[in-house]
Amino acid sequence: MAIKKHKDCYFCANQLDVDYKDTRTLRRFVNFYMKMLPGSRTGVCAWHQRKLSMSIKRARIMALLSHTHK
Amino acid sequence: MSKTKKSEQNHYEMLFIIPNKFTEDEAKVQVTKVEELVAAQGGAITYREYWGKKRLAYEIKHNHYGYYSLCEFDIDRAAIAKIDNDLRLSNDVLRHQIVVAPVLSNETRARQKSLSEKLAVKKEDNEKKVKTNEEEVKKNSTSTEEAINSSKELDEKMEGILSAKDLL
Protein backbone atom coordinates (compact mmCIF):
# COMPACT_ATOMS: atom_id res chain seq x y z
CA MET A 1 0.00 0.00 0.00
CA ALA A 2 1.21 3.41 -0.88
CA ILE A 3 1.99 5.67 2.04
CA LYS A 4 -0.71 8.29 2.50
CA LYS A 5 1.15 11.56 2.49
CA HIS A 6 -1.74 13.93 2.96
CA LYS A 7 -4.81 13.21 5.07
CA ASP A 8 -7.99 15.20 4.68
CA CYS A 9 -9.18 17.04 7.74
CA TYR A 10 -12.25 15.17 9.04
CA PHE A 11 -14.08 18.36 9.96
CA CYS A 12 -13.21 20.28 6.79
CA ALA A 13 -14.12 17.33 4.57
CA ASN A 14 -17.50 16.77 6.23
CA GLN A 15 -18.19 20.45 6.92
CA LEU A 16 -18.75 19.68 10.58
CA ASP A 17 -18.18 21.89 13.59
CA VAL A 18 -16.23 20.44 16.48
CA ASP A 19 -18.74 19.91 19.26
CA TYR A 20 -17.81 18.92 22.80
CA LYS A 21 -21.18 17.14 23.17
CA ASP A 22 -20.57 14.81 20.23
CA THR A 23 -18.59 12.18 22.11
CA ARG A 24 -18.89 9.58 19.40
CA THR A 25 -16.83 11.80 17.11
CA LEU A 26 -14.43 12.94 19.81
CA ARG A 27 -13.72 9.32 20.72
CA ARG A 28 -12.08 8.91 17.31
CA PHE A 29 -9.41 11.42 18.24
CA VAL A 30 -8.23 9.93 21.54
CA ASN A 31 -6.30 6.72 21.97
CA PHE A 32 -7.05 3.65 24.08
CA TYR A 33 -5.81 5.44 27.21
CA MET A 34 -8.13 8.37 26.42
CA LYS A 35 -5.16 10.59 25.64
CA MET A 36 -5.55 13.11 22.86
CA LEU A 37 -3.89 12.16 19.61
CA PRO A 38 -1.51 14.66 18.00
CA GLY A 39 -2.50 16.45 14.83
CA SER A 40 0.02 14.39 12.89
CA ARG A 41 -1.91 11.24 13.83
CA THR A 42 -5.43 12.57 13.47
CA GLY A 43 -4.84 14.30 10.14
CA VAL A 44 -7.01 17.18 11.33
CA CYS A 45 -5.94 20.65 10.20
CA ALA A 46 -4.28 22.89 12.77
CA TRP A 47 -7.32 25.15 13.11
CA HIS A 48 -9.65 22.26 13.85
CA GLN A 49 -7.06 20.48 16.01
CA ARG A 50 -7.11 23.47 18.37
CA LYS A 51 -10.93 23.35 18.52
CA LEU A 52 -10.72 19.60 19.02
CA SER A 53 -8.37 19.78 21.99
CA MET A 54 -10.65 22.37 23.60
CA SER A 55 -13.72 20.21 22.96
CA ILE A 56 -12.13 17.09 24.41
CA LYS A 57 -11.23 18.99 27.57
CA ARG A 58 -14.77 20.34 27.84
CA ALA A 59 -16.22 16.87 27.35
CA ARG A 60 -13.95 15.57 30.12
CA ILE A 61 -15.14 18.22 32.54
CA MET A 62 -18.76 17.24 31.90
CA ALA A 63 -17.98 13.52 32.37
CA LEU A 64 -18.87 12.79 28.76
CA LEU A 65 -15.36 11.44 28.16
CA SER A 66 -13.15 9.92 30.80
CA HIS A 67 -9.71 11.32 31.60
CA THR A 68 -8.10 7.90 31.62
CA HIS A 69 -8.83 4.33 30.73
CA LYS A 70 -9.95 2.35 33.76
CA MET B 1 -12.21 50.03 16.17
CA SER B 2 -12.30 49.25 19.83
CA LYS B 3 -11.39 45.79 20.94
CA THR B 4 -14.32 45.45 23.32
CA LYS B 5 -17.51 43.99 21.99
CA LYS B 6 -20.22 46.47 21.16
CA SER B 7 -23.15 44.47 22.40
CA GLU B 8 -23.27 43.25 25.97
CA GLN B 9 -25.72 40.52 24.96
CA ASN B 10 -24.14 37.22 24.12
CA HIS B 11 -25.32 33.80 23.17
CA TYR B 12 -24.40 31.08 25.64
CA GLU B 13 -24.89 27.38 25.93
CA MET B 14 -25.10 25.61 29.26
CA LEU B 15 -24.90 21.90 29.94
CA PHE B 16 -25.61 20.77 33.48
CA ILE B 17 -25.95 17.50 35.35
CA ILE B 18 -28.65 16.83 37.93
CA PRO B 19 -27.50 14.22 40.48
CA ASN B 20 -28.94 10.74 40.60
CA LYS B 21 -30.57 11.26 44.03
CA PHE B 22 -33.62 12.61 42.20
CA THR B 23 -36.15 10.51 40.35
CA GLU B 24 -36.88 11.14 36.67
CA ASP B 25 -39.81 13.44 37.46
CA GLU B 26 -37.98 15.31 40.21
CA ALA B 27 -35.01 15.84 37.89
CA LYS B 28 -37.26 17.55 35.36
CA VAL B 29 -38.49 19.87 38.11
CA GLN B 30 -34.86 20.68 38.93
CA VAL B 31 -34.19 21.44 35.26
CA THR B 32 -37.03 23.95 35.18
CA LYS B 33 -35.66 25.48 38.41
CA VAL B 34 -32.27 26.02 36.78
CA GLU B 35 -33.92 27.52 33.72
CA GLU B 36 -35.92 29.82 35.97
CA LEU B 37 -32.68 30.92 37.58
CA VAL B 38 -31.34 31.87 34.14
CA ALA B 39 -34.56 33.66 33.29
CA ALA B 40 -34.46 35.54 36.60
CA GLN B 41 -31.11 37.03 35.59
CA GLY B 42 -32.67 38.33 32.38
CA GLY B 43 -31.76 35.44 30.12
CA ALA B 44 -33.95 34.54 27.16
CA ILE B 45 -33.83 30.79 26.64
CA THR B 46 -33.79 29.96 22.94
CA TYR B 47 -33.18 26.23 22.92
CA ARG B 48 -33.73 23.31 25.29
CA GLU B 49 -32.62 19.75 25.11
CA TYR B 50 -33.17 17.14 27.81
CA TRP B 51 -30.84 14.21 27.41
CA GLY B 52 -32.21 12.16 30.30
CA LYS B 53 -30.33 9.74 32.49
CA LYS B 54 -26.84 8.95 31.30
CA ARG B 55 -23.90 7.07 32.76
CA LEU B 56 -21.09 9.41 33.79
CA ALA B 57 -17.66 8.70 32.36
CA TYR B 58 -16.28 8.81 35.88
CA GLU B 59 -17.68 9.00 39.38
CA ILE B 60 -18.62 12.47 40.63
CA LYS B 61 -19.40 12.75 44.35
CA HIS B 62 -20.39 9.07 44.52
CA ASN B 63 -22.74 9.43 41.55
CA HIS B 64 -22.41 7.03 38.64
CA TYR B 65 -25.42 8.36 36.77
CA GLY B 66 -26.81 11.81 36.15
CA TYR B 67 -29.56 13.62 34.28
CA TYR B 68 -28.07 15.77 31.53
CA SER B 69 -29.82 18.85 30.29
CA LEU B 70 -28.80 21.48 27.79
CA CYS B 71 -30.11 24.99 27.27
CA GLU B 72 -29.07 27.95 25.15
CA PHE B 73 -29.83 31.54 26.06
CA ASP B 74 -29.05 35.19 25.31
CA ILE B 75 -27.91 37.10 28.35
CA ASP B 76 -25.72 39.97 29.55
CA ARG B 77 -22.11 39.04 30.04
CA ALA B 78 -22.22 40.39 33.59
CA ALA B 79 -24.99 38.00 34.62
CA ILE B 80 -22.99 34.90 33.72
CA ALA B 81 -20.81 35.17 36.83
CA LYS B 82 -23.91 35.27 39.04
CA ILE B 83 -25.46 32.19 37.41
CA ASP B 84 -22.13 30.40 37.55
CA ASN B 85 -21.76 31.12 41.26
CA ASP B 86 -25.33 30.13 42.11
CA LEU B 87 -25.05 26.81 40.33
CA ARG B 88 -21.66 26.10 41.86
CA LEU B 89 -23.08 26.54 45.35
CA SER B 90 -26.22 24.57 44.59
CA ASN B 91 -26.38 20.98 45.84
CA ASP B 92 -29.03 20.14 43.26
CA VAL B 93 -26.68 20.57 40.32
CA LEU B 94 -23.80 18.13 40.15
CA ARG B 95 -21.83 19.99 37.52
CA HIS B 96 -22.41 22.68 34.93
CA GLN B 97 -20.55 24.36 32.12
CA ILE B 98 -21.39 27.62 30.40
CA VAL B 99 -19.88 28.06 26.97
CA VAL B 100 -20.12 30.83 24.37
CA ALA B 101 -22.05 29.25 21.51
CA PRO B 102 -22.64 30.24 17.91
CA VAL B 103 -26.20 31.23 17.09
CA LEU B 104 -27.58 28.36 15.02
CA SER B 105 -30.79 28.40 13.04
CA ASN B 106 -32.98 25.31 13.24
CA GLU B 107 -32.03 24.42 9.68
CA THR B 108 -28.29 24.27 10.32
CA ARG B 109 -28.95 22.36 13.53
CA ALA B 110 -31.00 19.78 11.63
CA ARG B 111 -28.39 19.57 8.87
CA GLN B 112 -25.55 18.99 11.34
CA LYS B 113 -27.56 16.38 13.19
CA SER B 114 -28.42 14.43 10.06
CA LEU B 115 -24.81 14.62 8.89
CA SER B 116 -23.38 13.31 12.14
CA GLU B 117 -26.02 10.57 12.20
CA LYS B 118 -25.15 9.57 8.65
CA LEU B 119 -21.48 9.36 9.58
CA ALA B 120 -22.34 7.28 12.64
CA VAL B 121 -24.41 4.87 10.50
CA LYS B 122 -21.55 4.59 8.03
CA LYS B 123 -19.18 3.73 10.85
CA GLU B 124 -21.56 1.13 12.27
CA ASP B 125 -21.89 -0.52 8.87
CA ASN B 126 -18.14 -0.79 8.64
CA GLU B 127 -17.98 -2.30 12.11
CA LYS B 128 -20.68 -4.83 11.17
CA LYS B 129 -18.69 -5.86 8.12
CA VAL B 130 -15.65 -6.43 10.30
CA LYS B 131 -17.76 -8.44 12.74
CA THR B 132 -19.19 -10.70 10.05
CA ASN B 133 -15.67 -11.37 8.86
CA GLU B 134 -14.68 -12.26 12.41
CA GLU B 135 -17.68 -14.58 12.74
CA GLU B 136 -16.68 -16.44 9.60
CA VAL B 137 -13.24 -16.91 11.07
CA LYS B 138 -14.83 -18.11 14.31
CA LYS B 139 -16.99 -20.67 12.47
CA ASN B 140 -13.85 -22.19 11.12
CA SER B 141 -12.40 -22.49 14.60
CA THR B 142 -15.52 -23.85 16.35
CA SER B 143 -13.99 -27.29 16.67
CA THR B 144 -11.43 -25.99 19.19
CA GLU B 145 -14.20 -24.27 21.15
CA GLU B 146 -16.15 -27.54 21.35
CA ALA B 147 -13.10 -29.24 22.75
CA ILE B 148 -12.81 -26.54 25.41
CA ASN B 149 -16.50 -26.91 26.28
CA SER B 150 -16.21 -30.68 26.67
CA SER B 151 -13.23 -30.25 29.00
CA LYS B 152 -15.26 -27.78 31.04
CA GLU B 153 -18.10 -30.30 31.36
CA LEU B 154 -15.63 -32.92 32.50
CA ASP B 155 -14.34 -30.55 35.17
CA GLU B 156 -17.85 -29.94 36.41
CA LYS B 157 -18.59 -33.66 36.57
CA MET B 158 -15.39 -34.28 38.50
CA GLU B 159 -16.30 -31.58 41.00
CA GLY B 160 -19.74 -33.11 41.44
CA ILE B 161 -18.28 -36.52 42.19
CA LEU B 162 -15.76 -35.11 44.63
CA SER B 163 -18.38 -33.17 46.58
CA ALA B 164 -20.61 -36.27 46.70
CA LYS B 165 -17.76 -38.29 48.26
CA ASP B 166 -17.27 -35.61 50.86
CA LEU B 167 -20.90 -35.94 51.81
CA LEU B 168 -20.51 -39.67 52.37
Boltz contact constraints between the chains, C-beta under 6 A:
constraints:
  - contact:
      token1: [A, 24]
      token2: [B, 120]
      max_distance: 6.0
  - contact:
      token1: [A, 61]
      token2: [B, 97]
      max_distance: 6.0
  - contact:
      token1: [A, 62]
      token2: [B, 15]
      max_distance: 6.0
  - contact:
      token1: [A, 62]
      token2: [B, 97]
      max_distance: 6.0
  - contact:
      token1: [A, 63]
      token2: [B, 56]
      max_distance: 6.0
  - contact:
      token1: [A, 63]
      token2: [B, 57]
      max_distance: 6.0
  - contact:
      token1: [A, 63]
      token2: [B, 58]
      max_distance: 6.0
  - contact:
      token1: [A, 65]
      token2: [B, 57]
      max_distance: 6.0
  - contact:
      token1: [A, 66]
      token2: [B, 57]
      max_distance: 6.0
  - contact:
      token1: [A, 66]
      token2: [B, 58]
      max_distance: 6.0
